[in-house]
Amino acid sequence: MENPLFAWRHILYRRTRPDFTRSELLAEMRLEGQRLGYDHSDVTLVQHGDIFFHSYLG
């Protein structure tokens, strides 16, 4: 995956709301990735989001 910290940067620094659902986060990351010229798969984005959640929310 190019730019491996993309999902974490998005969650920590690009979000404008503190509350969100998993599907909202996926849609946001998909759009942001496309805007930046990345072609991340949904599976990759979901996996990175899940790792973030498990790491910080236990």
DAJOJO-V487212 format. One record per run of one state. SS is the DSSP state (A for helix, B for strand, O for the rest). FROM is the first residue (numbers start at 0). TO is the last residue. Records with the same first field share a line. If there is no record, write none. Layout:
# DAJOJO-V487212
SS: FROM-TO ; FROM-TO
This chain:
# DAJOJO-V487212
O: 0-4 ; 14-20 ; 35-40 ; 57-57
A: 5-13 ; 21-34 ; 41-56
